[in-house]
Amino acid sequence: MNDQTVEFSITDEKAKELKEKLSTIYEALKEKGYNPVNQIVGYILSEDPTYITTYNNARSLIRHIDRDELLQAMVKAYLKVK
């Protein structure tokens, strides 16, 4: 078993791109009447793209987001750290 710690690093530019995509996805879900937070969390936990609407290309956008980078950006935003 490999006991090395994996370290993820995300640049400010990548974080900005993630935020833009996630905002578009959020708005598409909201416009279609879904609870965006619940749907996005469902997708993150399951990787099932059907949690995300195809409206405004949201499903395609979510498929181009690396989940590890997304989770890292979310934790950083939640904890307000760089």
mmCIF file as gemmi writes it, N, C-alpha and C atoms, coordinates in Angstrom:
data_model
loop_
_atom_site.group_PDB
_atom_site.id
_atom_site.type_symbol
_atom_site.label_atom_id
_atom_site.label_alt_id
_atom_site.label_comp_id
_atom_site.label_asym_id
_atom_site.label_entity_id
_atom_site.label_seq_id
_atom_site.pdbx_PDB_ins_code
_atom_site.Cartn_x
_atom_site.Cartn_y
_atom_site.Cartn_z
_atom_site.occupancy
_atom_site.B_iso_or_equiv
_atom_site.pdbx_formal_charge
_atom_site.auth_seq_id
_atom_site.auth_asym_id
_atom_site.pdbx_PDB_model_num
ATOM 1 N N . MET Axp A 1 ? 0.848 -1.187 0 1 0 ? 1 A 1
ATOM 2 C CA . MET Axp A 1 ? 0 0 0 1 0 ? 1 A 1
ATOM 3 C C . MET Axp A 1 ? 0.889 1.244 0 1 0 ? 1 A 1
ATOM 4 N N . ASN Axp A 2 ? 0.522 2.225 -0.737 1 0 ? 2 A 1
ATOM 5 C CA . ASN Axp A 2 ? 1.294 3.456 -0.846 1 0 ? 2 A 1
ATOM 6 C C . ASN Axp A 2 ? 0.842 4.425 0.237 1 0 ? 2 A 1
ATOM 7 N N . ASP Axp A 3 ? 1.764 4.792 1.118 1 0 ? 3 A 1
ATOM 8 C CA . ASP Axp A 3 ? 1.433 5.686 2.235 1 0 ? 3 A 1
ATOM 9 C C . ASP Axp A 3 ? 1.735 7.148 1.945 1 0 ? 3 A 1
ATOM 10 N N . GLN Axp A 4 ? 2.001 7.46 0.681 1 0 ? 4 A 1
ATOM 11 C CA . GLN Axp A 4 ? 2.299 8.85 0.345 1 0 ? 4 A 1
ATOM 12 C C . GLN Axp A 4 ? 1.018 9.662 0.282 1 0 ? 4 A 1
ATOM 13 N N . THR Axp A 5 ? 1.107 10.876 0.765 1 0 ? 5 A 1
ATOM 14 C CA . THR Axp A 5 ? -0.021 11.797 0.714 1 0 ? 5 A 1
ATOM 15 C C . THR Axp A 5 ? -0.052 12.45 -0.654 1 0 ? 5 A 1
ATOM 16 N N . VAL Axp A 6 ? -1.228 12.485 -1.253 1 0 ? 6 A 1
ATOM 17 C CA . VAL Axp A 6 ? -1.399 13.152 -2.532 1 0 ? 6 A 1
ATOM 18 C C . VAL Axp A 6 ? -1.793 14.589 -2.257 1 0 ? 6 A 1
ATOM 19 N N . GLU Axp A 7 ? -1.103 15.512 -2.898 1 0 ? 7 A 1
ATOM 20 C CA . GLU Axp A 7 ? -1.395 16.928 -2.699 1 0 ? 7 A 1
ATOM 21 C C . GLU Axp A 7 ? -1.969 17.503 -3.974 1 0 ? 7 A 1
ATOM 22 N N . PHE Axp A 8 ? -3.102 18.149 -3.86 1 0 ? 8 A 1
ATOM 23 C CA . PHE Axp A 8 ? -3.73 18.789 -5 1 0 ? 8 A 1
ATOM 24 C C . PHE Axp A 8 ? -3.437 20.282 -4.941 1 0 ? 8 A 1
ATOM 25 N N . SER Axp A 9 ? -3.239 20.855 -6.098 1 0 ? 9 A 1
ATOM 26 C CA . SER Axp A 9 ? -2.995 22.284 -6.164 1 0 ? 9 A 1
ATOM 27 C C . SER Axp A 9 ? -3.863 22.861 -7.277 1 0 ? 9 A 1
ATOM 28 N N . ILE Axp A 10 ? -4.481 23.964 -6.981 1 0 ? 10 A 1
ATOM 29 C CA . ILE Axp A 10 ? -5.346 24.604 -7.959 1 0 ? 10 A 1
ATOM 30 C C . ILE Axp A 10 ? -4.965 26.077 -8.055 1 0 ? 10 A 1
ATOM 31 N N . THR Axp A 11 ? -4.806 26.553 -9.264 1 0 ? 11 A 1
ATOM 32 C CA . THR Axp A 11 ? -4.41 27.935 -9.472 1 0 ? 11 A 1
ATOM 33 C C . THR Axp A 11 ? -5.614 28.854 -9.361 1 0 ? 11 A 1
ATOM 34 N N . ASP Axp A 12 ? -5.353 30.128 -9.158 1 0 ? 12 A 1
ATOM 35 C CA . ASP Axp A 12 ? -6.436 31.113 -9.091 1 0 ? 12 A 1
ATOM 36 C C . ASP Axp A 12 ? -7.221 31.16 -10.402 1 0 ? 12 A 1
ATOM 37 N N . GLU Axp A 13 ? -6.514 31.031 -11.506 1 0 ? 13 A 1
ATOM 38 C CA . GLU Axp A 13 ? -7.175 31.065 -12.812 1 0 ? 13 A 1
ATOM 39 C C . GLU Axp A 13 ? -8.103 29.853 -12.972 1 0 ? 13 A 1
ATOM 40 N N . LYS Axp A 14 ? -7.634 28.697 -12.562 1 0 ? 14 A 1
ATOM 41 C CA . LYS Axp A 14 ? -8.446 27.487 -12.634 1 0 ? 14 A 1
ATOM 42 C C . LYS Axp A 14 ? -9.655 27.601 -11.698 1 0 ? 14 A 1
ATOM 43 N N . ALA Axp A 15 ? -9.439 28.175 -10.527 1 0 ? 15 A 1
ATOM 44 C CA . ALA Axp A 15 ? -10.539 28.365 -9.572 1 0 ? 15 A 1
ATOM 45 C C . ALA Axp A 15 ? -11.591 29.303 -10.16 1 0 ? 15 A 1
ATOM 46 N N . LYS Axp A 16 ? -11.151 30.333 -10.856 1 0 ? 16 A 1
ATOM 47 C CA . LYS Axp A 16 ? -12.08 31.276 -11.488 1 0 ? 16 A 1
ATOM 48 C C . LYS Axp A 16 ? -12.893 30.566 -12.574 1 0 ? 16 A 1
ATOM 49 N N . GLU Axp A 17 ? -12.24 29.741 -13.362 1 0 ? 17 A 1
ATOM 50 C CA . GLU Axp A 17 ? -12.915 28.982 -14.411 1 0 ? 17 A 1
ATOM 51 C C . GLU Axp A 17 ? -13.939 28.012 -13.806 1 0 ? 17 A 1
ATOM 52 N N . LEU Axp A 18 ? -13.555 27.344 -12.724 1 0 ? 18 A 1
ATOM 53 C CA . LEU Axp A 18 ? -14.476 26.437 -12.036 1 0 ? 18 A 1
ATOM 54 C C . LEU Axp A 18 ? -15.702 27.181 -11.531 1 0 ? 18 A 1
ATOM 55 N N . LYS Axp A 19 ? -15.469 28.356 -10.95 1 0 ? 19 A 1
ATOM 56 C CA . LYS Axp A 19 ? -16.573 29.14 -10.409 1 0 ? 19 A 1
ATOM 57 C C . LYS Axp A 19 ? -17.527 29.571 -11.512 1 0 ? 19 A 1
ATOM 58 N N . GLU Axp A 20 ? -16.992 29.976 -12.649 1 0 ? 20 A 1
ATOM 59 C CA . GLU Axp A 20 ? -17.831 30.39 -13.772 1 0 ? 20 A 1
ATOM 60 C C . GLU Axp A 20 ? -18.683 29.227 -14.277 1 0 ? 20 A 1
ATOM 61 N N . LYS Axp A 21 ? -18.065 28.059 -14.444 1 0 ? 21 A 1
ATOM 62 C CA . LYS Axp A 21 ? -18.8 26.89 -14.913 1 0 ? 21 A 1
ATOM 63 C C . LYS Axp A 21 ? -19.856 26.472 -13.892 1 0 ? 21 A 1
ATOM 64 N N . LEU Axp A 22 ? -19.462 26.426 -12.631 1 0 ? 22 A 1
ATOM 65 C CA . LEU Axp A 22 ? -20.389 26.004 -11.594 1 0 ? 22 A 1
ATOM 66 C C . LEU Axp A 22 ? -21.553 26.991 -11.463 1 0 ? 22 A 1
ATOM 67 N N . SER Axp A 23 ? -21.269 28.273 -11.637 1 0 ? 23 A 1
ATOM 68 C CA . SER Axp A 23 ? -22.33 29.284 -11.595 1 0 ? 23 A 1
ATOM 69 C C . SER Axp A 23 ? -23.321 29.093 -12.739 1 0 ? 23 A 1
ATOM 70 N N . THR Axp A 24 ? -22.817 28.774 -13.914 1 0 ? 24 A 1
ATOM 71 C CA . THR Axp A 24 ? -23.68 28.51 -15.068 1 0 ? 24 A 1
ATOM 72 C C . THR Axp A 24 ? -24.552 27.29 -14.81 1 0 ? 24 A 1
ATOM 73 N N . ILE Axp A 25 ? -23.942 26.251 -14.262 1 0 ? 25 A 1
ATOM 74 C CA . ILE Axp A 25 ? -24.67 25.022 -13.935 1 0 ? 25 A 1
ATOM 75 C C . ILE Axp A 25 ? -25.737 25.313 -12.88 1 0 ? 25 A 1
ATOM 76 N N . TYR Axp A 26 ? -25.362 26.047 -11.858 1 0 ? 26 A 1
ATOM 77 C CA . TYR Axp A 26 ? -26.285 26.419 -10.776 1 0 ? 26 A 1
ATOM 78 C C . TYR Axp A 26 ? -27.492 27.162 -11.34 1 0 ? 26 A 1
ATOM 79 N N . GLU Axp A 27 ? -27.245 28.147 -12.175 1 0 ? 27 A 1
ATOM 80 C CA . GLU Axp A 27 ? -28.329 28.949 -12.748 1 0 ? 27 A 1
ATOM 81 C C . GLU Axp A 27 ? -29.235 28.108 -13.647 1 0 ? 27 A 1
ATOM 82 N N . ALA Axp A 28 ? -28.648 27.198 -14.428 1 0 ? 28 A 1
ATOM 83 C CA . ALA Axp A 28 ? -29.452 26.336 -15.297 1 0 ? 28 A 1
ATOM 84 C C . ALA Axp A 28 ? -30.377 25.448 -14.461 1 0 ? 28 A 1
ATOM 85 N N . LEU Axp A 29 ? -29.841 24.891 -13.373 1 0 ? 29 A 1
ATOM 86 C CA . LEU Axp A 29 ? -30.653 24.055 -12.491 1 0 ? 29 A 1
ATOM 87 C C . LEU Axp A 29 ? -31.77 24.868 -11.843 1 0 ? 29 A 1
ATOM 88 N N . LYS Axp A 30 ? -31.428 26.073 -11.412 1 0 ? 30 A 1
ATOM 89 C CA . LYS Axp A 30 ? -32.403 26.956 -10.759 1 0 ? 30 A 1
ATOM 90 C C . LYS Axp A 30 ? -33.521 27.333 -11.739 1 0 ? 30 A 1
ATOM 91 N N . GLU Axp A 31 ? -33.138 27.683 -12.966 1 0 ? 31 A 1
ATOM 92 C CA . GLU Axp A 31 ? -34.12 28.073 -13.974 1 0 ? 31 A 1
ATOM 93 C C . GLU Axp A 31 ? -35.072 26.928 -14.314 1 0 ? 31 A 1
ATOM 94 N N . LYS Axp A 32 ? -34.598 25.69 -14.221 1 0 ? 32 A 1
ATOM 95 C CA . LYS Axp A 32 ? -35.439 24.536 -14.52 1 0 ? 32 A 1
ATOM 96 C C . LYS Axp A 32 ? -36.246 24.071 -13.313 1 0 ? 32 A 1
ATOM 97 N N . GLY Axp A 33 ? -36.104 24.763 -12.171 1 0 ? 33 A 1
ATOM 98 C CA . GLY Axp A 33 ? -36.918 24.464 -11.012 1 0 ? 33 A 1
ATOM 99 C C . GLY Axp A 33 ? -36.335 23.45 -10.043 1 0 ? 33 A 1
ATOM 100 N N . TYR Axp A 34 ? -35.077 23.105 -10.231 1 0 ? 34 A 1
ATOM 101 C CA . TYR Axp A 34 ? -34.424 22.159 -9.325 1 0 ? 34 A 1
ATOM 102 C C . TYR Axp A 34 ? -33.803 22.897 -8.144 1 0 ? 34 A 1
ATOM 103 N N . ASN Axp A 35 ? -33.481 22.16 -7.09 1 0 ? 35 A 1
ATOM 104 C CA . ASN Axp A 35 ? -32.682 22.695 -5.998 1 0 ? 35 A 1
ATOM 105 C C . ASN Axp A 35 ? -31.223 22.506 -6.422 1 0 ? 35 A 1
ATOM 106 N N . PRO Axp A 36 ? -30.555 23.575 -6.866 1 0 ? 36 A 1
ATOM 107 C CA . PRO Axp A 36 ? -29.206 23.445 -7.436 1 0 ? 36 A 1
ATOM 108 C C . PRO Axp A 36 ? -28.179 22.808 -6.499 1 0 ? 36 A 1
ATOM 109 N N . VAL Axp A 37 ? -28.212 23.187 -5.238 1 0 ? 37 A 1
ATOM 110 C CA . VAL Axp A 37 ? -27.229 22.646 -4.294 1 0 ? 37 A 1
ATOM 111 C C . VAL Axp A 37 ? -27.407 21.137 -4.172 1 0 ? 37 A 1
ATOM 112 N N . ASN Axp A 38 ? -28.635 20.685 -3.986 1 0 ? 38 A 1
ATOM 113 C CA . ASN Axp A 38 ? -28.887 19.248 -3.857 1 0 ? 38 A 1
ATOM 114 C C . ASN Axp A 38 ? -28.476 18.486 -5.116 1 0 ? 38 A 1
ATOM 115 N N . GLN Axp A 39 ? -28.771 19.043 -6.261 1 0 ? 39 A 1
ATOM 116 C CA . GLN Axp A 39 ? -28.435 18.374 -7.51 1 0 ? 39 A 1
ATOM 117 C C . GLN Axp A 39 ? -26.924 18.293 -7.717 1 0 ? 39 A 1
ATOM 118 N N . ILE Axp A 40 ? -26.221 19.374 -7.427 1 0 ? 40 A 1
ATOM 119 C CA . ILE Axp A 40 ? -24.76 19.383 -7.596 1 0 ? 40 A 1
ATOM 120 C C . ILE Axp A 40 ? -24.109 18.423 -6.609 1 0 ? 40 A 1
ATOM 121 N N . VAL Axp A 41 ? -24.573 18.414 -5.361 1 0 ? 41 A 1
ATOM 122 C CA . VAL Axp A 41 ? -24.036 17.481 -4.369 1 0 ? 41 A 1
ATOM 123 C C . VAL Axp A 41 ? -24.297 16.039 -4.811 1 0 ? 41 A 1
ATOM 124 N N . GLY Axp A 42 ? -25.491 15.774 -5.308 1 0 ? 42 A 1
ATOM 125 C CA . GLY Axp A 42 ? -25.81 14.439 -5.811 1 0 ? 42 A 1
ATOM 126 C C . GLY Axp A 42 ? -24.857 14.016 -6.91 1 0 ? 42 A 1
ATOM 127 N N . TYR Axp A 43 ? -24.566 14.931 -7.811 1 0 ? 43 A 1
ATOM 128 C CA . TYR Axp A 43 ? -23.617 14.626 -8.882 1 0 ? 43 A 1
ATOM 129 C C . TYR Axp A 43 ? -22.219 14.361 -8.32 1 0 ? 43 A 1
ATOM 130 N N . ILE Axp A 44 ? -21.763 15.213 -7.418 1 0 ? 44 A 1
ATOM 131 C CA . ILE Axp A 44 ? -20.412 15.052 -6.865 1 0 ? 44 A 1
ATOM 132 C C . ILE Axp A 44 ? -20.275 13.7 -6.167 1 0 ? 44 A 1
ATOM 133 N N . LEU Axp A 45 ? -21.281 13.318 -5.415 1 0 ? 45 A 1
ATOM 134 C CA . LEU Axp A 45 ? -21.215 12.059 -4.668 1 0 ? 45 A 1
ATOM 135 C C . LEU Axp A 45 ? -21.325 10.831 -5.567 1 0 ? 45 A 1
ATOM 136 N N . SER Axp A 46 ? -22.119 10.922 -6.615 1 0 ? 46 A 1
ATOM 137 C CA . SER Axp A 46 ? -22.397 9.736 -7.422 1 0 ? 46 A 1
ATOM 138 C C . SER Axp A 46 ? -21.699 9.708 -8.781 1 0 ? 46 A 1
ATOM 139 N N . GLU Axp A 47 ? -21.295 10.861 -9.28 1 0 ? 47 A 1
ATOM 140 C CA . GLU Axp A 47 ? -20.787 11.032 -10.643 1 0 ? 47 A 1
ATOM 141 C C . GLU Axp A 47 ? -21.847 10.684 -11.695 1 0 ? 47 A 1
ATOM 142 N N . ASP Axp A 48 ? -23.109 10.695 -11.294 1 0 ? 48 A 1
ATOM 143 C CA . ASP Axp A 48 ? -24.206 10.422 -12.212 1 0 ? 48 A 1
ATOM 144 C C . ASP Axp A 48 ? -24.618 11.734 -12.88 1 0 ? 48 A 1
ATOM 145 N N . PRO Axp A 49 ? -24.339 11.887 -14.17 1 0 ? 49 A 1
ATOM 146 C CA . PRO Axp A 49 ? -24.627 13.16 -14.841 1 0 ? 49 A 1
ATOM 147 C C . PRO Axp A 49 ? -26.106 13.497 -14.932 1 0 ? 49 A 1
ATOM 148 N N . THR Axp A 50 ? -26.992 12.517 -14.679 1 0 ? 50 A 1
ATOM 149 C CA . THR Axp A 50 ? -28.425 12.824 -14.776 1 0 ? 50 A 1
ATOM 150 C C . THR Axp A 50 ? -28.899 13.73 -13.646 1 0 ? 50 A 1
ATOM 151 N N . TYR Axp A 51 ? -28.062 13.965 -12.641 1 0 ? 51 A 1
ATOM 152 C CA . TYR Axp A 51 ? -28.394 14.956 -11.612 1 0 ? 51 A 1
ATOM 153 C C . TYR Axp A 51 ? -28.383 16.378 -12.181 1 0 ? 51 A 1
ATOM 154 N N . ILE Axp A 52 ? -27.706 16.547 -13.316 1 0 ? 52 A 1
ATOM 155 C CA . ILE Axp A 52 ? -27.536 17.87 -13.915 1 0 ? 52 A 1
ATOM 156 C C . ILE Axp A 52 ? -28.354 17.954 -15.196 1 0 ? 52 A 1
ATOM 157 N N . THR Axp A 53 ? -29.123 19.013 -15.331 1 0 ? 53 A 1
ATOM 158 C CA . THR Axp A 53 ? -29.948 19.231 -16.506 1 0 ? 53 A 1
ATOM 159 C C . THR Axp A 53 ? -29.088 19.457 -17.756 1 0 ? 53 A 1
ATOM 160 N N . THR Axp A 54 ? -29.657 19.14 -18.898 1 0 ? 54 A 1
ATOM 161 C CA . THR Axp A 54 ? -28.977 19.436 -20.161 1 0 ? 54 A 1
ATOM 162 C C . THR Axp A 54 ? -29.212 20.891 -20.581 1 0 ? 54 A 1
ATOM 163 N N . TYR Axp A 55 ? -30.147 21.544 -19.918 1 0 ? 55 A 1
ATOM 164 C CA . TYR Axp A 55 ? -30.479 22.936 -20.224 1 0 ? 55 A 1
ATOM 165 C C . TYR Axp A 55 ? -29.232 23.818 -20.143 1 0 ? 55 A 1
ATOM 166 N N . ASN Axp A 56 ? -29.07 24.696 -21.116 1 0 ? 56 A 1
ATOM 167 C CA . ASN Axp A 56 ? -27.919 25.614 -21.208 1 0 ? 56 A 1
ATOM 168 C C . ASN Axp A 56 ? -26.571 24.885 -21.17 1 0 ? 56 A 1
ATOM 169 N N . ASN Axp A 57 ? -26.555 23.645 -21.657 1 0 ? 57 A 1
ATOM 170 C CA . ASN Axp A 57 ? -25.319 22.875 -21.762 1 0 ? 57 A 1
ATOM 171 C C . ASN Axp A 57 ? -24.699 22.536 -20.401 1 0 ? 57 A 1
ATOM 172 N N . ALA Axp A 58 ? -25.514 22.582 -19.344 1 0 ? 58 A 1
ATOM 173 C CA . ALA Axp A 58 ? -24.992 22.38 -17.989 1 0 ? 58 A 1
ATOM 174 C C . ALA Axp A 58 ? -24.383 20.995 -17.795 1 0 ? 58 A 1
ATOM 175 N N . ARG Axp A 59 ? -25.01 19.963 -18.333 1 0 ? 59 A 1
ATOM 176 C CA . ARG Axp A 59 ? -24.482 18.607 -18.157 1 0 ? 59 A 1
ATOM 177 C C . ARG Axp A 59 ? -23.125 18.452 -18.826 1 0 ? 59 A 1
ATOM 178 N N . SER Axp A 60 ? -22.982 19.036 -19.975 1 0 ? 60 A 1
ATOM 179 C CA . SER Axp A 60 ? -21.686 18.985 -20.666 1 0 ? 60 A 1
ATOM 180 C C . SER Axp A 60 ? -20.619 19.74 -19.864 1 0 ? 60 A 1
ATOM 181 N N . LEU Axp A 61 ? -21 20.885 -19.307 1 0 ? 61 A 1
ATOM 182 C CA . LEU Axp A 61 ? -20.056 21.662 -18.499 1 0 ? 61 A 1
ATOM 183 C C . LEU Axp A 61 ? -19.576 20.878 -17.278 1 0 ? 61 A 1
ATOM 184 N N . ILE Axp A 62 ? -20.496 20.216 -16.583 1 0 ? 62 A 1
ATOM 185 C CA . ILE Axp A 62 ? -20.119 19.505 -15.355 1 0 ? 62 A 1
ATOM 186 C C . ILE Axp A 62 ? -19.176 18.347 -15.671 1 0 ? 62 A 1
ATOM 187 N N . ARG Axp A 63 ? -19.307 17.77 -16.845 1 0 ? 63 A 1
ATOM 188 C CA . ARG Axp A 63 ? -18.424 16.664 -17.241 1 0 ? 63 A 1
ATOM 189 C C . ARG Axp A 63 ? -16.993 17.125 -17.491 1 0 ? 63 A 1
ATOM 190 N N . HIS Axp A 64 ? -16.804 18.42 -17.703 1 0 ? 64 A 1
ATOM 191 C CA . HIS Axp A 64 ? -15.466 18.962 -17.937 1 0 ? 64 A 1
ATOM 192 C C . HIS Axp A 64 ? -14.826 19.526 -16.674 1 0 ? 64 A 1
ATOM 193 N N . ILE Axp A 65 ? -15.469 19.302 -15.55 1 0 ? 65 A 1
ATOM 194 C CA . ILE Axp A 65 ? -14.924 19.761 -14.27 1 0 ? 65 A 1
ATOM 195 C C . ILE Axp A 65 ? -14.339 18.566 -13.538 1 0 ? 65 A 1
ATOM 196 N N . ASP Axp A 66 ? -13.076 18.678 -13.148 1 0 ? 66 A 1
ATOM 197 C CA . ASP Axp A 66 ? -12.43 17.633 -12.368 1 0 ? 66 A 1
ATOM 198 C C . ASP Axp A 66 ? -12.971 17.676 -10.941 1 0 ? 66 A 1
ATOM 199 N N . ARG Axp A 67 ? -13.528 16.572 -10.475 1 0 ? 67 A 1
ATOM 200 C CA . ARG Axp A 67 ? -14.158 16.555 -9.15 1 0 ? 67 A 1
ATOM 201 C C . ARG Axp A 67 ? -13.17 16.865 -8.034 1 0 ? 67 A 1
ATOM 202 N N . ASP Axp A 68 ? -11.945 16.381 -8.136 1 0 ? 68 A 1
ATOM 203 C CA . ASP Axp A 68 ? -10.953 16.666 -7.096 1 0 ? 68 A 1
ATOM 204 C C . ASP Axp A 68 ? -10.664 18.167 -7.012 1 0 ? 68 A 1
ATOM 205 N N . GLU Axp A 69 ? -10.525 18.806 -8.17 1 0 ? 69 A 1
ATOM 206 C CA . GLU Axp A 69 ? -10.29 20.25 -8.183 1 0 ? 69 A 1
ATOM 207 C C . GLU Axp A 69 ? -11.501 21.002 -7.649 1 0 ? 69 A 1
ATOM 208 N N . LEU Axp A 70 ? -12.689 20.54 -8.015 1 0 ? 70 A 1
ATOM 209 C CA . LEU Axp A 70 ? -13.905 21.176 -7.534 1 0 ? 70 A 1
ATOM 210 C C . LEU Axp A 70 ? -14.002 21.068 -6.012 1 0 ? 70 A 1
ATOM 211 N N . LEU Axp A 71 ? -13.769 19.888 -5.475 1 0 ? 71 A 1
ATOM 212 C CA . LEU Axp A 71 ? -13.835 19.707 -4.02 1 0 ? 71 A 1
ATOM 213 C C . LEU Axp A 71 ? -12.785 20.551 -3.304 1 0 ? 71 A 1
ATOM 214 N N . GLN Axp A 72 ? -11.583 20.62 -3.874 1 0 ? 72 A 1
ATOM 215 C CA . GLN Axp A 72 ? -10.539 21.442 -3.269 1 0 ? 72 A 1
ATOM 216 C C . GLN Axp A 72 ? -10.952 22.911 -3.25 1 0 ? 72 A 1
ATOM 217 N N . ALA Axp A 73 ? -11.484 23.394 -4.362 1 0 ? 73 A 1
ATOM 218 C CA . ALA Axp A 73 ? -11.912 24.792 -4.436 1 0 ? 73 A 1
ATOM 219 C C . ALA Axp A 73 ? -13.045 25.064 -3.447 1 0 ? 73 A 1
ATOM 220 N N . MET Axp A 74 ? -13.96 24.105 -3.305 1 0 ? 74 A 1
ATOM 221 C CA . MET Axp A 74 ? -15.077 24.277 -2.386 1 0 ? 74 A 1
ATOM 222 C C . MET Axp A 74 ? -14.606 24.331 -0.932 1 0 ? 74 A 1
ATOM 223 N N . VAL Axp A 75 ? -13.68 23.453 -0.567 1 0 ? 75 A 1
ATOM 224 C CA . VAL Axp A 75 ? -13.156 23.453 0.802 1 0 ? 75 A 1
ATOM 225 C C . VAL Axp A 75 ? -12.413 24.757 1.078 1 0 ? 75 A 1
ATOM 226 N N . LYS Axp A 76 ? -11.606 25.193 0.114 1 0 ? 76 A 1
ATOM 227 C CA . LYS Axp A 76 ? -10.882 26.455 0.29 1 0 ? 76 A 1
ATOM 228 C C . LYS Axp A 76 ? -11.853 27.617 0.454 1 0 ? 76 A 1
ATOM 229 N N . ALA Axp A 77 ? -12.885 27.648 -0.356 1 0 ? 77 A 1
ATOM 230 C CA . ALA Axp A 77 ? -13.881 28.733 -0.262 1 0 ? 77 A 1
ATOM 231 C C . ALA Axp A 77 ? -14.608 28.677 1.07 1 0 ? 77 A 1
ATOM 232 N N . TYR Axp A 78 ? -14.952 27.486 1.505 1 0 ? 78 A 1
ATOM 233 C CA . TYR Axp A 78 ? -15.672 27.326 2.768 1 0 ? 78 A 1
ATOM 234 C C . TYR Axp A 78 ? -14.82 27.78 3.948 1 0 ? 78 A 1
ATOM 235 N N . LEU Axp A 79 ? -13.547 27.423 3.901 1 0 ? 79 A 1
ATOM 236 C CA . LEU Axp A 79 ? -12.637 27.788 4.992 1 0 ? 79 A 1
ATOM 237 C C . LEU Axp A 79 ? -11.99 29.151 4.791 1 0 ? 79 A 1
ATOM 238 N N . LYS Axp A 80 ? -12.232 29.731 3.605 1 0 ? 80 A 1
ATOM 239 C CA . LYS Axp A 80 ? -11.665 31.043 3.257 1 0 ? 80 A 1
ATOM 240 C C . LYS Axp A 80 ? -10.145 31.052 3.379 1 0 ? 80 A 1
ATOM 241 N N . VAL Axp A 81 ? -9.506 30.062 2.753 1 0 ? 81 A 1
ATOM 242 C CA . VAL Axp A 81 ? -8.04 29.966 2.746 1 0 ? 81 A 1
ATOM 243 C C . VAL Axp A 81 ? -7.573 29.988 1.301 1 0 ? 81 A 1
ATOM 244 N N . LYS Axp A 82 ? -6.318 30.318 1.099 1 0 ? 82 A 1
ATOM 245 C CA . LYS Axp A 82 ? -5.724 30.321 -0.245 1 0 ? 82 A 1
ATOM 246 C C . LYS Axp A 82 ? -4.94 29.086 -0.492 1 0 ? 82 A 1
